[in-house]
Amino acid sequence: MSTNDASEKILLVDDEPNVLLGYERLLHNQFTTSTAVGGAAALAALQSNGPFAVVLSDMKMPQIDGI
């Protein structure tokens, strides 16, 4: 599969950058990962880099929640 295949892409969303770094370290060898700090950045990533096979999101974030 190519790295542009949506089945390999995961969007990681959290309002704490250190949490995102941890997830990225765990997953980067197996999947193409993108990170977004907060809900607004996640929506922008979905528009510019989507589609994603999986979105792993923190539920409680300021301004925009993970839902």
Backbone bond lengths (Angstrom), bond angles and torsions (degrees), N, CA, C in turn:
res aa  C-N    CA-C-N  psi(-1)  N-CA   C-N-CA  omega(-1)  CA-C   N-CA-C  phi
1 M - - - 1.452 - - 1.521 110.26 -
2 S 1.292 114.44 146.06 1.453 118.15 177.17 1.522 109.86 -81.04
3 T 1.328 116.29 162.55 1.472 119.75 -179.34 1.520 111.46 -72.11
4 N 1.333 118.75 -9.51 1.455 121.33 177.69 1.520 112.38 -91.12
5 D 1.307 118.09 -3.65 1.447 122.53 179.83 1.523 109.56 -68.98
6 A 1.339 117.32 125.79 1.465 121.45 -177.36 1.517 111.98 -61.20
7 S 1.330 118.56 -24.31 1.461 120.13 -178.07 1.526 112.01 -68.42
8 E 1.311 117.88 -14.05 1.467 121.70 179.53 1.522 112.86 -103.64
9 K 1.302 118.82 -6.79 1.466 121.82 -171.03 1.521 112.18 -96.45
10 I 1.334 115.42 131.31 1.456 122.11 177.48 1.524 108.59 -124.42
11 L 1.321 115.84 132.01 1.460 121.30 173.98 1.521 107.78 -101.74
12 L 1.318 116.22 122.96 1.462 123.50 179.78 1.526 108.35 -104.94
13 V 1.335 116.39 124.44 1.463 120.96 -174.48 1.525 109.86 -126.30
14 D 1.313 116.77 127.39 1.466 121.88 176.10 1.515 107.45 -161.53
15 D 1.331 116.35 156.52 1.460 119.35 176.83 1.523 111.92 -89.96
16 E 1.331 117.22 -0.54 1.463 122.21 177.68 1.533 109.41 -114.15
17 P 1.333 117.33 108.95 1.462 121.12 -177.39 1.532 114.06 -56.05
18 N 1.331 118.50 -33.84 1.467 119.64 -179.59 1.526 112.44 -66.07
19 V 1.310 117.15 -33.39 1.464 121.07 175.56 1.532 109.23 -64.26
20 L 1.323 116.30 -44.06 1.458 120.26 178.92 1.526 111.68 -61.46
21 L 1.323 116.37 -40.56 1.467 119.81 178.11 1.525 111.54 -60.86
22 G 1.321 116.88 -40.31 1.458 121.00 178.55 1.518 112.10 -63.24
23 Y 1.329 116.43 -47.30 1.464 120.10 177.63 1.522 111.17 -61.39
24 E 1.312 115.82 -42.56 1.463 120.24 -178.40 1.533 110.97 -63.09
25 R 1.328 117.06 -40.75 1.466 120.46 177.20 1.526 111.48 -61.47
26 L 1.317 116.91 -38.50 1.461 121.27 -179.39 1.530 112.90 -70.48
27 L 1.312 117.34 -34.35 1.461 120.64 -168.48 1.527 115.96 -107.23
28 H 1.330 118.54 -16.16 1.461 119.70 -169.41 1.528 114.35 -64.45
29 N 1.312 119.20 -24.57 1.475 120.62 179.54 1.519 112.52 -76.60
30 Q 1.321 117.31 -19.57 1.463 120.82 -176.10 1.521 113.79 -110.01
31 F 1.326 117.34 -23.88 1.458 121.04 -174.79 1.520 110.48 -138.78
32 T 1.323 115.23 161.05 1.451 120.99 169.91 1.523 106.60 -84.65
33 T 1.322 117.18 119.39 1.459 121.06 -177.61 1.520 111.02 -114.78
34 S 1.317 114.37 144.82 1.457 122.34 170.71 1.512 106.12 -126.25
35 T 1.320 116.58 148.48 1.461 119.83 179.55 1.517 109.90 -120.47
36 A 1.335 114.15 152.52 1.459 120.86 176.46 1.521 107.63 -141.55
37 V 1.326 115.60 127.47 1.465 120.74 177.74 1.527 107.08 -91.19
38 G 1.332 115.58 97.94 1.457 121.64 178.29 1.518 113.92 97.05
39 G 1.323 114.37 165.62 1.459 121.30 -176.18 1.515 114.68 -65.78
40 A 1.321 117.40 -41.54 1.472 120.07 -179.95 1.524 111.02 -62.25
41 A 1.326 117.01 -41.81 1.469 120.74 178.24 1.533 110.58 -66.83
42 A 1.337 117.21 -33.35 1.465 120.78 178.03 1.521 110.73 -66.00
43 L 1.334 117.21 -43.30 1.462 120.20 177.84 1.528 111.34 -62.12
44 A 1.315 116.52 -39.57 1.468 120.50 177.22 1.522 111.01 -64.96
45 A 1.338 117.05 -41.06 1.470 120.92 178.88 1.525 111.29 -64.75
46 L 1.321 116.74 -38.27 1.461 120.16 177.88 1.523 111.05 -62.21
47 Q 1.321 116.54 -40.46 1.459 120.34 179.46 1.523 112.61 -70.88
48 S 1.319 116.85 -41.42 1.459 119.24 -173.60 1.524 113.78 -89.16
49 N 1.336 118.57 -28.76 1.461 121.01 -173.96 1.520 114.01 -122.58
50 G 1.324 118.36 -0.43 1.461 121.76 -177.20 1.508 111.99 -71.97
51 P 1.289 117.79 170.78 1.454 127.19 3.45 1.528 111.46 -83.00
52 F 1.319 115.47 161.57 1.459 123.30 176.24 1.522 108.32 -117.53
53 A 1.316 116.67 144.24 1.465 120.97 176.60 1.520 110.15 -71.52
54 V 1.344 116.32 -35.21 1.466 121.90 -176.27 1.522 108.65 -141.05
55 V 1.331 115.12 140.12 1.462 121.36 169.20 1.522 106.31 -118.94
56 L 1.319 116.29 116.94 1.459 122.83 177.43 1.519 106.32 -103.06
57 S 1.333 116.15 110.93 1.456 119.95 -171.23 1.523 112.73 -128.97
58 D 1.316 114.98 140.69 1.464 122.29 168.09 1.522 106.47 -65.40
59 M 1.327 116.91 140.11 1.461 120.22 -178.91 1.524 112.79 -83.94
60 K 1.335 117.36 -36.05 1.469 120.40 -176.02 1.518 110.14 -107.49
61 M 1.345 113.48 99.61 1.453 120.33 178.19 1.530 107.92 -131.10
62 P 1.330 117.76 154.70 1.473 119.74 177.94 1.535 110.94 -67.07
63 Q 1.289 117.75 154.87 1.463 127.84 177.89 1.542 112.77 66.29
64 I 1.314 118.71 -62.58 1.462 122.76 -177.72 1.524 108.42 -125.24
65 D 1.329 117.15 124.16 1.470 118.63 179.87 1.529 111.39 -79.33
66 G 1.303 116.23 174.69 1.459 122.37 -175.61 1.507 115.63 -71.20
67 I 1.326 117.01 -15.91 1.463 119.65 178.84 1.502 109.23 -71.03
